[in-house]
């Protein structure tokens, strides 16, 4: 199987799992992606020159327009999933962080991807799954 086909199958399986389970979570896949991007930015904050979690960081992470990101962050804030507070280094900017409720919802979304992974790997042997996990780890280290 070509890597492109594996990516297609993984995407399809993820989409199917979101179609089945996403509705009962009360979260769209787009909202999940924003929550994930915000959490990923939190992990990257390091110092006053690279302190992350600004709207522009989310825009860059997701490859969306600033107006779209701003509207989604406002929606997530109104739902109590994120909070914003002034940046101590840049008076024009605000930090965006997940609330406890946002982290809980993000974890529920991760469970959907776990179910997709299990469905995708269902026909593989334990040896093949381990080999695939090793390859994925290597890809993660190079990218």
C-alpha positions, 0 to 999 in steps of 0.5 A: 500500500502506498503512503498516500492510500494509507493517509486516505484510509486514515482520513476516511476512518477519522471522518466516519468516527466523527460523523458517528460520535461528534454530534453527541459531544456537542462539538464540531470537528472544526471546533476540535481542530481549534482546541487542538491548535490552542493546546499545541500553542500552549506547549510551545511557549518558551520565553518573552520572544516566543510565548505563543497562544496569540490569535496569530499563532493559531492562524499560522498553525491552522492556515486560516484567515485571521477573521475566521480564527477570531470568530471561532475563538469568540465562539469557543470563549462564549461556550466557556472552552477558552479564555483570553487574557492580556499578553504581558509582553505585547499590549495589542495581543491576548493569550488564548488558553483552554479552560478545564471544560475545553480540555475535557472536550478536547480529550473526548475528541481524542477518543474519537481519533483513538476509535478511528485508529482502532478501526483502521488497524483492526485487520493488522497483526500485533507485529504489523501494528508495532512496526507501523507505530515505530515508523510513525514515531520516526516520522514524528521525530523528523517532522 
